[in-house]
Amino acid sequence: MAELAALWIVRHGESTGNVAAGAAEASGAELIELTHRDADVPLSTTGEEQARATGRWLAGLPGSRRPEVAVVSPYLRAVRTAELVLAGTGVPLSRDERLRDRELGILDGLTGRGVRRRYPQEAARRERLGTFYYRPPGGESWTDLALRLRALLGDLRRDHAGRRVLMFGHDALVFLTRYLIEGLTEADLVALTRQQVIANCSVTGWTADGTGRLALDVFNDVGHLRRQGARPTREDEVHAEPV
């Protein structure tokens, strides 16, 4: 299958859920105070500033380096990020549910402390199975995310071969895109997640290297935010299930 010319994935800007999750973890609470379902969590004021700053960075790229097509998670925080980043660019944007965040089932809305206190058997099962394969009741494992992301990447390669594609998604999807494109092992992926927290509006990207493969150019980069005067943040998603 022909390769893309370039691929980027941008994590959404800081959300109100990120802020609430951080506050819940810091206070030792078991529940994260959320007023929206996960799909409807909006950006915070800081998140909107980050998205606009990312848009200014994108607009400053040479035409030969800008994305030609964009795909976004249907979750509100990702859609709003994409809209702000792409405003005025004319880049076509489509939504794809395969880029949605991981579904946590019965653990949704719980902090790490909440999982251990309310579902100790699940905490123990997760410890035994490991991050990659553990699937919470009613939720998804990282391998489930990998399967839907693998299908999406295959469709993008088929439909947009030779073009530059920009994706907007969530922190786990950034890690898993690296896993799939670079052929990482489970151990590689777990080590990476322990070393890094994916920053809001960070950029991770690959460029075709002339051998028919995509080579990593940049990972979890927020230099564009600092240059544009926006504050970087590295909050975890709307759950605090440590990797």
C-alpha positions as CSV (number, residue, x, y, z in Angstrom):
1,M,0.0,0.0,0.0
2,A,1.3,3.5,-0.9
3,E,2.5,5.6,2.0
4,L,1.4,9.1,3.1
5,A,3.7,12.0,2.4
6,A,3.4,13.2,6.0
7,L,1.3,12.4,9.0
8,W,0.7,14.4,12.2
9,I,-1.4,13.9,15.3
10,V,-2.3,16.7,17.6
11,R,-3.7,16.1,21.0
12,H,-6.7,18.3,21.8
13,G,-6.2,21.5,23.9
14,E,-6.6,21.5,27.7
15,S,-10.2,20.5,28.6
16,T,-12.3,21.3,31.6
17,G,-12.1,17.6,32.3
18,N,-8.3,17.7,32.4
19,V,-8.5,20.5,35.0
20,A,-11.1,18.6,37.0
21,A,-9.1,15.4,36.9
22,G,-5.9,17.2,38.1
23,A,-7.9,18.8,41.0
24,A,-9.4,15.5,42.0
25,E,-6.0,13.7,42.1
26,A,-4.4,16.6,44.0
27,S,-7.2,16.5,46.7
28,G,-7.2,12.7,47.1
29,A,-10.8,12.5,45.8
30,E,-12.3,9.3,44.4
31,L,-14.5,10.9,41.9
32,I,-13.8,13.5,39.2
33,E,-16.3,16.3,39.3
34,L,-17.7,16.4,35.7
35,T,-20.9,18.0,34.4
36,H,-20.7,16.5,30.9
37,R,-20.4,13.0,29.5
38,D,-16.9,12.4,28.2
39,A,-17.8,13.0,24.6
40,D,-19.1,16.5,25.4
41,V,-16.3,17.8,27.7
42,P,-15.3,21.3,26.3
43,L,-12.0,23.0,26.1
44,S,-10.9,25.2,29.0
45,T,-10.0,28.9,28.3
46,T,-6.4,27.8,28.3
47,G,-7.2,25.0,25.8
48,E,-8.8,27.4,23.4
49,E,-5.7,29.6,23.6
50,Q,-3.5,26.6,22.9
51,A,-5.6,25.7,19.9
52,R,-5.4,29.2,18.4
53,A,-1.7,29.3,19.0
54,T,-1.3,26.0,17.2
55,G,-3.3,27.5,14.3
56,R,-0.9,30.4,14.1
57,W,2.0,28.0,13.9
58,L,0.3,26.0,11.2
59,A,-0.4,29.1,9.2
60,G,3.2,30.0,9.3
61,L,4.4,26.8,7.7
62,P,5.4,26.8,4.0
63,G,2.6,25.7,1.8
64,S,4.6,22.6,0.8
65,R,4.5,21.5,4.4
66,R,1.0,22.2,5.5
67,P,-1.6,19.4,5.8
68,E,-3.9,18.8,2.9
69,V,-6.6,16.9,4.7
70,A,-7.5,16.5,8.4
71,V,-9.4,13.9,10.5
72,V,-10.7,14.5,14.0
73,S,-12.2,12.5,16.9
74,P,-15.9,13.3,17.3
75,Y,-15.4,14.3,20.9
76,L,-16.1,18.0,21.5
77,R,-12.7,18.9,22.9
78,A,-11.0,17.5,19.8
79,V,-13.5,19.0,17.3
80,R,-13.2,22.4,18.8
81,T,-9.4,22.2,18.8
82,A,-9.4,21.2,15.1
83,E,-11.8,24.0,14.2
84,L,-9.6,26.6,15.9
85,V,-6.4,25.2,14.5
86,L,-7.7,25.0,10.9
87,A,-9.7,28.2,10.9
88,G,-9.2,30.0,7.6
89,T,-6.9,27.3,6.1
90,G,-9.5,25.7,3.8
91,V,-8.2,22.2,4.9
92,P,-11.1,19.8,4.7
93,L,-11.9,18.2,8.0
94,S,-13.8,15.0,8.6
95,R,-14.9,13.3,11.9
96,D,-14.0,9.6,12.5
97,E,-15.2,7.8,15.6
98,R,-12.1,5.6,15.4
99,L,-10.1,8.5,16.8
100,R,-12.3,8.8,19.9
101,D,-10.8,8.5,23.4
102,R,-10.5,5.2,25.2
103,E,-13.8,4.1,26.8
104,L,-13.3,3.1,30.5
105,G,-16.5,1.4,31.3
106,I,-17.1,1.1,35.1
107,L,-13.9,3.1,35.8
108,D,-15.1,6.2,34.0
109,G,-14.9,9.3,36.1
110,L,-12.8,7.7,38.9
111,T,-9.3,8.8,40.0
112,G,-6.6,6.3,40.6
113,R,-7.5,6.3,44.3
114,G,-11.2,5.8,43.4
115,V,-10.4,2.7,41.3
116,R,-8.3,1.2,44.1
117,R,-11.0,1.9,46.8
118,R,-14.1,1.0,44.8
119,Y,-12.9,-1.8,42.5
120,P,-9.8,-3.4,44.2
121,Q,-10.3,-6.6,42.2
122,E,-10.1,-4.6,39.0
123,A,-7.0,-2.8,40.2
124,A,-5.4,-6.1,40.9
125,R,-6.5,-7.6,37.6
126,R,-5.1,-4.6,35.8
127,E,-1.8,-5.0,37.6
128,R,-1.6,-8.6,36.6
129,L,-2.6,-8.1,32.9
130,G,-0.6,-4.9,32.4
131,T,-1.6,-1.7,30.7
132,F,-1.7,-3.0,27.1
133,Y,-4.1,-5.8,27.5
134,Y,-6.3,-4.8,30.5
135,R,-9.9,-4.1,29.5
136,P,-12.1,-2.6,32.2
137,P,-15.7,-4.0,32.3
138,G,-17.7,-2.2,29.7
139,G,-14.6,-0.4,28.4
140,E,-11.7,-0.8,26.1
141,S,-8.1,-2.1,26.3
142,W,-5.2,-0.3,24.6
143,T,-5.2,-3.2,22.1
144,D,-8.9,-2.3,21.2
145,L,-7.7,1.2,20.4
146,A,-4.9,-0.1,18.3
147,L,-7.3,-2.2,16.2
148,R,-9.5,0.8,15.4
149,L,-6.5,3.1,14.8
150,R,-4.9,0.4,12.6
151,A,-8.0,0.3,10.4
152,L,-8.1,4.2,10.2
153,L,-4.5,4.4,9.1
154,G,-5.1,1.8,6.5
155,D,-8.0,3.8,5.1
156,L,-5.9,7.0,5.1
157,R,-3.1,5.4,3.2
158,R,-5.5,4.0,0.6
159,D,-7.5,7.2,0.2
160,H,-4.7,9.8,0.6
161,A,-1.5,8.2,-0.6
162,G,1.2,10.8,-1.2
163,R,-0.7,13.5,0.7
164,R,-0.1,15.2,4.0
165,V,-2.6,14.2,6.7
166,L,-3.3,15.8,10.1
167,M,-5.2,13.9,12.8
168,F,-6.7,15.4,16.0
169,G,-7.2,13.0,18.9
170,H,-6.4,12.0,22.5
171,D,-3.3,11.1,24.5
172,A,-3.5,7.3,24.1
173,L,-3.9,7.7,20.4
174,V,-0.7,9.6,20.1
175,F,1.2,6.7,21.8
176,L,-0.6,4.1,19.7
177,T,0.1,5.9,16.4
178,R,3.8,5.6,17.3
179,Y,3.3,1.9,18.2
180,L,1.7,1.2,14.8
181,I,3.8,3.3,12.5
182,E,7.2,2.5,14.1
183,G,6.5,-1.2,14.8
184,L,7.1,-0.8,18.6
185,T,6.7,-3.7,21.0
186,E,4.4,-3.8,24.0
187,A,7.5,-3.2,26.2
188,D,8.6,-0.3,24.0
189,L,5.1,1.3,24.3
190,V,4.8,0.8,28.1
191,A,8.3,2.3,28.6
192,L,7.3,5.3,26.4
193,T,4.1,5.9,28.4
194,R,6.1,5.9,31.7
195,Q,8.6,8.4,30.3
196,Q,6.1,10.9,28.7
197,V,2.8,12.6,29.4
198,I,1.3,13.8,26.1
199,A,0.9,17.6,26.3
200,N,-2.3,19.4,25.3
201,C,-2.0,20.6,21.7
202,S,1.4,18.9,21.3
203,V,2.5,17.9,17.8
204,T,3.8,14.4,16.9
205,G,4.7,13.9,13.2
206,W,6.3,11.7,10.6
207,T,7.5,12.3,7.1
208,A,8.0,9.8,4.2
209,D,11.8,9.0,4.2
210,G,12.1,7.9,0.6
211,T,12.1,4.1,1.4
212,G,8.3,3.8,1.5
213,R,8.1,4.4,5.2
214,L,7.2,7.2,7.6
215,A,10.0,8.4,9.9
216,L,9.4,10.2,13.1
217,D,10.2,13.9,12.9
218,V,8.8,15.3,16.2
219,F,7.2,13.8,19.3
220,N,5.1,15.5,21.9
221,D,6.4,18.9,20.9
222,V,5.0,22.1,22.4
223,G,7.6,24.5,21.2
224,H,5.1,26.2,18.9
225,L,2.9,27.0,22.0
226,R,5.8,28.8,23.8
227,R,6.7,30.7,20.6
228,Q,3.1,31.8,20.3
229,G,2.8,32.9,23.9
230,A,0.4,30.1,25.0
231,R,0.9,28.1,28.2
232,P,1.7,24.4,27.7
233,T,-0.1,21.9,29.9
234,R,0.3,18.2,30.4
235,E,-2.8,17.0,32.2
236,D,-3.9,13.4,31.9
237,E,-7.2,12.6,30.3
238,V,-10.6,12.8,32.1
239,H,-9.6,9.8,34.2
240,A,-6.6,9.2,36.3
241,E,-5.7,5.6,35.5
242,P,-1.9,5.7,35.8
243,V,0.0,3.8,33.2
